[in-house]
Amino acid sequence: MCSPFAVRPQSLKPLPTEFVNCVTNQRGVPTASNKQRTPLVKSSVGNIAYGEVTAETSRGGSCQNNTTVYTAGSNGSFRPVLQQGVERIPDGSIYDGNGIAYLSWSPSGRNLLAVLFQWTYGTDAGGNYKYFVIGKEDNSANLIFPERAIWEKFKPPCNALISFNGWVDNQRIRLEVRPFVATDEEGKRDPTPACIKETTMFSFDIVTKAASRASPMGNRDNSQR
C-alpha cells in the first residue's frame, strides 16, 4: 500500500482537522474551498486510518463542511467507512461545520474511535461532539453517546467540559470531565454551577453503553503514550 501521508502515534490532543474553515478574505467572507487531511493513524495489528475534511463555499457566500474517514488493512486499499455532511438539528437550525477531533484505535486494533465536532457557522452557539466506533471486521460505523451517559450522572442544571482521553481497554474509552462556569462578555459569571469541583475521569463501555467514574491513573493503552 502506497501512501503520501506520514504515520504518527495516536495522540490525546485534538487533531488540527477539528476545525476546518473555508478560505476567507479580510472581512471573514468565504472566498475559496479548503481541504485538510489527518495524519495516518496505525493500530497495533497494522490497520490504518485517516480522515479528510472539506470546507466548500456555496453560492450564498457561506461555508459548508463534509468529513470522511477512511480505513485500510496492513496490505489493503483505503475505503470510506464514515461520512458526515450538513446536519439539521431538532431546533430547526443546522450544523453546517464539521471536522475530525480524534481518531484512535483500541488496544487490540480491531475498533477505531472517530470523534467528530460539529458547529454552526456565523453563530456563537456551542458545538456538538459525535462519537463513532468503527469495527474493522465489517467497517460499520456505530454512533455512541458517552457524553449523554455522563450527563445523566449529574443533577441539572450544571456545566462541565467533557473530552476524550484514550482507551481504558478494548471495551471502554476514558473521558475527562472538567469543572466549568460560563461568563459573559463583561466577565460576569453565569449562575449555573459547575457539575463537579475538580477534574474527574469517567469510563464509557461501548458495548453496555454505561458510564462510570474511573481512576485517573487507570489502565491506558500503550499506543496512547
PLY file of the C-alpha trace (Angstrom):
ply
format ascii 1.0
element vertex 225
property float x
property float y
property float z
element edge 224
property int vertex1
property int vertex2
end_header
0.00 0.00 0.00
1.49 3.32 -1.01
0.52 6.46 0.92
1.66 10.10 0.73
0.96 10.67 4.45
3.20 10.18 7.44
2.08 7.70 10.09
2.06 9.21 13.55
1.46 7.76 17.04
-2.02 8.06 18.45
-2.46 11.25 20.48
-4.73 12.59 23.19
-4.50 16.08 21.71
-7.29 17.14 19.30
-6.31 16.93 15.64
-5.92 20.15 13.60
-8.85 18.92 11.49
-11.30 19.53 14.37
-11.92 23.00 12.91
-11.60 23.48 9.14
-12.92 26.68 7.58
-13.12 27.95 4.01
-10.50 30.39 2.81
-11.80 33.85 3.76
-10.98 37.46 2.93
-10.18 40.21 5.45
-13.90 40.64 6.16
-14.28 36.96 7.00
-16.27 36.19 3.85
-15.56 32.74 2.33
-13.75 33.08 -0.99
-12.46 29.58 -1.72
-12.81 25.99 -0.58
-10.32 24.32 1.74
-9.35 20.68 2.32
-7.33 19.14 5.14
-6.31 15.56 5.93
-5.33 13.98 9.20
-2.08 12.05 9.57
-2.34 8.28 9.19
-3.08 6.53 12.50
-1.84 2.95 12.76
-3.21 0.24 15.04
-1.30 -2.44 16.95
-2.13 -5.01 14.25
-1.31 -2.82 11.25
-4.74 -1.42 10.39
-4.54 2.22 9.30
-6.99 5.12 9.32
-7.08 8.73 8.24
-9.71 11.40 7.71
-10.38 14.18 5.24
-12.36 17.37 5.87
-13.53 19.57 3.01
-14.91 23.06 3.60
-16.73 24.23 0.48
-18.04 27.66 -0.43
-21.67 27.89 -1.53
-23.43 30.26 -3.92
-24.83 32.19 -1.00
-21.36 33.09 0.22
-21.39 30.65 3.13
-19.25 27.64 4.01
-20.32 24.00 4.41
-18.20 21.06 5.52
-18.04 17.38 4.62
-15.97 14.86 6.56
-14.90 11.35 5.55
-12.97 8.72 7.50
-11.04 6.00 5.63
-9.52 2.74 6.86
-7.33 0.04 5.37
-5.75 -3.23 6.43
-1.98 -3.60 6.51
-1.94 -4.75 2.87
-5.23 -3.38 1.59
-6.58 -0.25 -0.06
-8.40 2.56 1.71
-12.17 2.60 1.78
-14.58 5.19 3.25
-16.21 3.97 6.47
-17.82 7.17 7.79
-19.18 10.28 6.13
-20.63 13.38 7.79
-22.21 16.32 5.98
-24.51 19.17 6.93
-26.93 18.02 9.63
-30.25 19.54 10.66
-30.79 19.64 14.42
-34.09 19.48 16.38
-34.45 23.25 16.84
-34.60 23.69 13.05
-31.10 25.08 12.61
-28.21 23.18 11.05
-24.69 22.13 11.82
-23.01 23.19 8.58
-19.50 22.89 10.01
-17.83 19.62 10.99
-14.36 18.17 11.43
-12.34 15.33 12.96
-11.17 15.84 16.55
-9.81 12.34 17.30
-9.00 9.07 15.55
-7.93 6.35 17.97
-7.59 2.58 17.65
-8.47 0.27 20.53
-5.54 -1.65 22.09
-6.48 -4.76 20.06
-6.52 -2.72 16.85
-9.99 -4.04 15.99
-12.07 -0.94 16.72
-11.49 2.64 15.62
-12.98 5.53 17.59
-13.72 8.61 15.48
-14.78 11.76 17.31
-16.25 14.46 15.07
-17.01 18.05 16.05
-19.98 19.97 14.60
-20.82 23.65 14.73
-23.00 26.29 13.07
-21.19 28.92 11.01
-21.93 32.55 11.85
-23.11 31.96 15.43
-21.60 31.89 18.91
-23.58 28.80 19.84
-21.67 25.86 21.24
-20.95 22.86 19.07
-21.50 19.14 19.40
-19.21 16.11 19.55
-20.28 12.89 17.83
-18.60 9.60 18.74
-18.44 6.66 16.32
-17.00 3.18 16.86
-15.92 1.62 13.57
-15.41 -2.14 13.61
-12.58 -3.24 11.33
-14.19 -6.62 10.66
-17.25 -5.19 8.90
-16.29 -1.47 8.62
-19.60 -0.49 10.23
-19.75 2.92 11.94
-21.90 2.86 15.08
-22.90 6.10 16.79
-22.43 6.03 20.57
-23.34 8.60 23.24
-20.72 8.65 26.02
-21.32 12.31 26.90
-25.05 11.71 27.32
-24.31 8.81 29.68
-22.04 11.07 31.77
-24.53 13.96 31.91
-27.06 11.54 33.40
-24.73 11.23 36.42
-25.22 14.90 37.33
-28.14 16.90 38.66
-29.06 19.57 36.07
-28.70 22.38 35.50
-24.91 22.43 35.73
-21.92 22.93 33.44
-18.87 20.82 32.62
-16.36 20.29 29.82
-16.04 16.72 28.53
-13.22 15.46 26.32
-11.94 12.10 25.04
-8.93 10.80 27.00
-7.98 7.48 25.38
-8.97 3.83 25.65
-9.11 2.09 29.03
-9.20 -1.34 27.38
-10.76 -2.93 24.29
-14.31 -2.26 25.51
-14.06 1.05 27.37
-13.00 4.58 26.49
-11.93 7.21 29.01
-13.36 10.73 29.17
-12.07 13.67 31.17
-14.71 15.88 32.82
-13.58 19.33 33.94
-15.47 21.90 36.02
-16.73 24.89 34.05
-18.64 28.08 34.83
-19.63 30.28 31.89
-19.08 34.05 31.83
-20.49 36.73 29.55
-18.52 39.28 27.51
-18.17 41.52 30.58
-16.81 38.69 32.71
-19.99 38.20 34.73
-20.36 34.62 35.94
-23.37 32.59 34.91
-25.40 31.46 37.97
-25.41 27.86 36.67
-22.88 25.98 38.82
-20.19 23.57 37.70
-21.23 19.91 37.84
-18.04 18.89 39.67
-15.42 20.63 41.82
-12.34 19.04 40.25
-11.32 17.22 37.10
-12.74 13.69 37.15
-12.21 10.70 34.85
-15.11 8.57 33.60
-15.12 5.41 31.53
-17.76 4.51 28.95
-18.44 0.94 27.88
-19.00 0.79 24.11
-20.95 -2.48 24.48
-23.19 -1.88 27.51
-23.35 1.90 26.87
-22.85 2.57 30.59
-20.65 5.27 32.13
-18.87 5.12 35.49
-16.17 7.01 37.36
-12.68 5.81 36.54
-9.28 6.14 38.14
-7.22 8.92 36.50
-4.29 6.52 36.54
-6.26 3.54 35.20
-5.01 1.12 32.60
-4.11 3.05 29.47
-3.40 1.66 26.06
0.34 1.80 25.47
-0.24 3.13 21.95
-1.66 6.31 23.51
1.59 7.19 25.31
0 1
1 2
2 3
3 4
4 5
5 6
6 7
7 8
8 9
9 10
10 11
11 12
12 13
13 14
14 15
15 16
16 17
17 18
18 19
19 20
20 21
21 22
22 23
23 24
24 25
25 26
26 27
27 28
28 29
29 30
30 31
31 32
32 33
33 34
34 35
35 36
36 37
37 38
38 39
39 40
40 41
41 42
42 43
43 44
44 45
45 46
46 47
47 48
48 49
49 50
50 51
51 52
52 53
53 54
54 55
55 56
56 57
57 58
58 59
59 60
60 61
61 62
62 63
63 64
64 65
65 66
66 67
67 68
68 69
69 70
70 71
71 72
72 73
73 74
74 75
75 76
76 77
77 78
78 79
79 80
80 81
81 82
82 83
83 84
84 85
85 86
86 87
87 88
88 89
89 90
90 91
91 92
92 93
93 94
94 95
95 96
96 97
97 98
98 99
99 100
100 101
101 102
102 103
103 104
104 105
105 106
106 107
107 108
108 109
109 110
110 111
111 112
112 113
113 114
114 115
115 116
116 117
117 118
118 119
119 120
120 121
121 122
122 123
123 124
124 125
125 126
126 127
127 128
128 129
129 130
130 131
131 132
132 133
133 134
134 135
135 136
136 137
137 138
138 139
139 140
140 141
141 142
142 143
143 144
144 145
145 146
146 147
147 148
148 149
149 150
150 151
151 152
152 153
153 154
154 155
155 156
156 157
157 158
158 159
159 160
160 161
161 162
162 163
163 164
164 165
165 166
166 167
167 168
168 169
169 170
170 171
171 172
172 173
173 174
174 175
175 176
176 177
177 178
178 179
179 180
180 181
181 182
182 183
183 184
184 185
185 186
186 187
187 188
188 189
189 190
190 191
191 192
192 193
193 194
194 195
195 196
196 197
197 198
198 199
199 200
200 201
201 202
202 203
203 204
204 205
205 206
206 207
207 208
208 209
209 210
210 211
211 212
212 213
213 214
214 215
215 216
216 217
217 218
218 219
219 220
220 221
221 222
222 223
223 224
